[in-house]
Amino acid sequence: QVQLVESGGGLVQVGGSLRLSCAASGSIFSITYMAWYRQAPGKMRELVANIVSSGTTYYPNSVKGRFTISRDNAKNTVDLQMNSLKPEDTAVYYCNVGAVVARGGLLENYWGQGTQVTVSS
């Protein structure tokens, strides 16, 4: 099993910055993708950023140029630097990881418990 622990959420004013961190632990053989999603009240969960083992990243237009995802493959951590925050960035942010727990095992998807980000105007 893989456990994900997130940290770094909180309350920030419009235009401010926050950095989210997620650490994966447990019986991990390899991690392929690492990502951040968010879910605002009454809305579907949406992808915010992802990064694969090669370092290739993806951002939707809503956060491109403001958010930066990074990972440390040695520590099995993924961070999300969020700048120029807007009220519409308010949501619960979830860490998401695709990991294999044993050689020859299947790729499985794991979620963190979520951390609240609130941007006040």
Legacy VTK file of the C-alpha trace (Angstrom):
# vtk DataFile Version 3.0
C-alpha trace
ASCII
DATASET POLYDATA
POINTS 121 float
0.000 0.000 0.000
0.976 3.591 -0.593
0.144 6.448 1.764
0.061 10.073 0.666
0.375 12.918 3.142
-0.313 16.460 1.965
0.610 19.732 3.611
0.728 23.432 2.881
-2.878 24.451 2.383
-4.399 27.482 4.032
-5.903 30.917 3.614
-4.271 33.469 1.345
-5.273 36.770 -0.203
-5.781 37.335 -3.896
-2.446 37.556 -5.651
-0.660 35.628 -2.947
1.238 32.359 -3.085
1.068 28.948 -1.464
3.147 25.825 -1.788
1.585 22.403 -1.400
3.648 19.323 -0.666
2.822 15.629 -0.858
4.959 12.772 0.400
4.387 9.193 -0.672
5.386 6.381 1.652
4.902 2.661 2.008
5.932 -0.287 -0.090
6.826 1.543 -3.294
8.700 -0.070 -6.150
8.261 2.801 -8.583
6.143 5.889 -9.182
5.143 6.815 -12.704
2.948 9.885 -12.546
2.361 12.395 -9.768
-0.368 15.000 -9.969
-2.496 17.528 -8.170
-6.262 17.774 -8.582
-8.732 20.128 -6.993
-12.416 20.104 -6.229
-14.475 23.173 -5.450
-17.917 22.917 -3.796
-20.516 21.759 -6.287
-17.953 21.096 -9.000
-16.217 18.045 -10.394
-12.668 17.214 -9.439
-10.284 18.642 -12.024
-6.647 18.160 -12.906
-4.403 21.046 -11.876
-1.001 19.718 -12.890
0.826 16.476 -13.468
4.383 15.338 -13.893
5.704 12.026 -15.099
8.958 10.318 -14.179
10.824 11.933 -17.101
9.909 15.369 -15.757
7.398 16.238 -18.452
4.613 18.382 -17.045
1.094 19.331 -18.034
-1.071 22.248 -16.899
-4.556 23.242 -17.973
-4.958 26.792 -19.257
-6.639 27.865 -16.029
-3.362 27.595 -14.077
-0.677 27.690 -16.769
1.943 30.298 -15.980
0.847 30.577 -12.341
1.341 27.060 -10.960
4.475 24.928 -11.076
4.649 21.242 -10.240
7.906 19.574 -9.258
8.912 16.191 -7.917
11.810 14.614 -6.093
12.115 11.055 -7.313
14.555 10.103 -4.564
12.186 11.251 -1.812
8.905 10.347 -3.554
7.570 13.834 -3.072
5.645 16.204 -5.293
5.158 19.917 -4.723
2.820 22.476 -6.241
3.910 26.097 -6.182
0.892 28.332 -6.662
1.403 32.011 -7.464
-0.937 34.857 -8.374
-3.801 33.052 -6.691
-7.372 33.932 -7.593
-10.656 33.374 -5.740
-11.553 30.706 -8.295
-8.535 28.694 -7.137
-10.367 28.057 -3.870
-10.859 24.312 -3.514
-9.716 21.185 -1.772
-6.477 20.093 -3.419
-5.658 16.395 -3.718
-2.368 14.685 -4.368
-2.589 11.813 -6.858
0.058 9.207 -7.584
0.393 6.235 -9.886
2.638 3.644 -8.265
3.766 0.049 -8.535
4.316 -1.634 -5.184
6.307 -4.642 -6.371
8.399 -5.631 -9.383
6.034 -6.914 -12.038
3.050 -5.522 -10.190
0.205 -3.480 -11.567
0.147 0.289 -11.727
-2.332 1.527 -9.131
-3.796 4.941 -8.473
-3.625 6.548 -5.020
-5.158 9.689 -3.534
-4.253 11.885 -0.612
-6.781 13.089 1.941
-6.937 16.603 0.526
-5.892 20.004 1.789
-8.025 23.142 1.732
-6.869 26.208 -0.172
-8.929 29.357 0.282
-8.210 32.550 -1.637
-9.932 35.602 -0.193
-10.710 38.729 -2.160
LINES 1 122
121 0 1 2 3 4 5 6 7 8 9 10 11 12 13 14 15 16 17 18 19 20 21 22 23 24 25 26 27 28 29 30 31 32 33 34 35 36 37 38 39 40 41 42 43 44 45 46 47 48 49 50 51 52 53 54 55 56 57 58 59 60 61 62 63 64 65 66 67 68 69 70 71 72 73 74 75 76 77 78 79 80 81 82 83 84 85 86 87 88 89 90 91 92 93 94 95 96 97 98 99 100 101 102 103 104 105 106 107 108 109 110 111 112 113 114 115 116 117 118 119 120
